[in-house]
């Protein structure tokens, strides 16, 4: 008998969530791209050695972008499964979800720009 996911213990829920992250890594090029960008940011932070506040702000920006990307990927997978045919309403839902990733990415670029300006 399988337990409902929301009634599992914490380690089990973490394993399920981590499995989702790994699946997104394998299936979604955009997730891999965002992770590589995050690693480049980490290298930049290590080289610049900014104040701890910049590490925190940058980490939050990365988490925002990756969270938006994971939500977008999950929504697209669900939509494609439930409605594989092209439909204007489906296209709008997917475009709006992609827009959330764009907004998060622009905000992260703003953080990166401010970080670089603070070191000039």
C-alpha positions as CSV (number, residue, x, y, z in Angstrom):
1,X,0.0,0.0,0.0
2,X,1.4,3.4,-1.0
3,X,1.1,6.4,1.2
4,X,-0.3,9.6,-0.2
5,X,2.6,12.0,-0.8
6,X,1.4,14.7,1.5
7,X,1.1,12.2,4.4
8,X,4.7,10.8,4.1
9,X,7.4,11.6,6.6
10,X,9.8,14.4,5.9
11,X,12.7,12.3,4.5
12,X,10.3,10.6,2.1
13,X,8.9,13.9,0.9
14,X,12.4,15.3,0.4
15,X,13.3,12.2,-1.7
16,X,10.2,12.7,-3.9
17,X,11.0,16.4,-4.3
18,X,14.7,15.7,-5.1
19,X,13.5,13.1,-7.6
20,X,11.5,15.9,-9.3
21,X,14.6,18.1,-9.5
22,X,16.6,15.3,-11.1
23,X,13.9,14.5,-13.6
24,X,13.7,18.2,-14.6
25,X,17.5,18.2,-15.0
26,X,17.3,15.2,-17.3
27,X,14.4,16.3,-19.4
28,X,14.6,20.1,-19.5
29,X,17.4,21.9,-21.3
30,X,16.3,25.2,-19.7
31,X,16.7,23.8,-16.2
32,X,20.2,22.7,-17.1
33,X,21.0,26.1,-18.5
34,X,19.7,27.9,-15.4
35,X,21.8,25.6,-13.2
36,X,25.0,26.3,-15.2
37,X,24.3,30.1,-15.0
38,X,23.9,29.7,-11.2
39,X,27.2,27.9,-11.0
40,X,28.8,30.7,-13.0
41,X,27.3,33.2,-10.5
42,X,28.8,31.1,-7.7
43,X,32.2,31.3,-9.3
44,X,31.8,35.0,-9.8
45,X,30.9,35.5,-6.2
46,X,33.9,33.5,-5.1
47,X,36.2,35.6,-7.2
48,X,34.7,39.0,-6.2
49,X,34.3,38.0,-2.5
50,X,31.4,40.4,-1.9
51,X,29.7,41.1,1.5
52,X,27.6,38.3,2.8
53,X,24.4,40.2,1.9
54,X,25.3,39.9,-1.8
55,X,25.7,36.1,-1.4
56,X,22.2,36.0,0.3
57,X,20.6,38.2,-2.4
58,X,22.2,36.3,-5.2
59,X,21.1,33.0,-3.6
60,X,17.6,34.2,-3.4
61,X,17.6,35.3,-7.0
62,X,18.9,31.9,-8.1
63,X,16.3,30.2,-6.1
64,X,13.6,32.4,-7.6
65,X,14.7,31.6,-11.1
66,X,15.1,27.9,-10.6
67,X,11.7,27.7,-8.8
68,X,10.0,29.5,-11.6
69,X,11.7,27.2,-14.1
70,X,10.7,24.1,-12.3
71,X,7.1,25.3,-12.0
72,X,7.0,26.2,-15.7
73,X,8.4,22.8,-16.6
74,X,5.9,21.0,-14.4
75,X,3.0,23.0,-15.8
76,X,4.1,22.4,-19.4
77,X,4.4,18.6,-18.7
78,X,0.9,18.5,-17.2
79,X,-0.6,20.6,-20.1
80,X,1.1,18.4,-22.7
81,X,-0.2,15.3,-21.1
82,X,-3.8,16.5,-20.7
83,X,-4.1,18.4,-23.9
84,X,-1.4,17.3,-26.5
85,X,-3.1,19.1,-29.3
86,X,-2.3,22.7,-30.1
87,X,-5.0,25.1,-28.8
88,X,-4.9,28.9,-28.3
89,X,-5.8,28.7,-24.7
90,X,-3.1,26.1,-24.0
91,X,-0.6,28.2,-25.8
92,X,-1.5,31.2,-23.7
93,X,-1.1,29.2,-20.4
94,X,2.3,28.0,-21.5
95,X,3.4,31.4,-22.6
96,X,2.3,33.0,-19.3
97,X,4.2,30.3,-17.4
98,X,7.3,31.0,-19.5
99,X,6.8,34.7,-18.8
100,X,7.2,34.0,-15.1
101,X,10.6,32.6,-15.8
102,X,11.5,35.6,-17.8
103,X,10.4,38.0,-15.1
104,X,12.5,36.1,-12.5
105,X,15.5,36.0,-14.9
106,X,15.3,39.7,-15.5
107,X,15.2,40.3,-11.7
108,X,18.2,38.1,-11.3
109,X,20.1,40.0,-14.0
110,X,19.3,43.2,-12.1
111,X,20.8,41.7,-9.0
112,X,23.9,40.6,-10.9
113,X,24.2,44.1,-12.4
114,X,24.0,45.8,-9.1
115,X,26.5,43.4,-7.6
116,X,29.0,44.2,-10.4
117,X,28.3,48.0,-10.0
118,X,29.0,47.7,-6.3
119,X,32.4,46.4,-7.0
120,X,33.5,49.1,-9.5
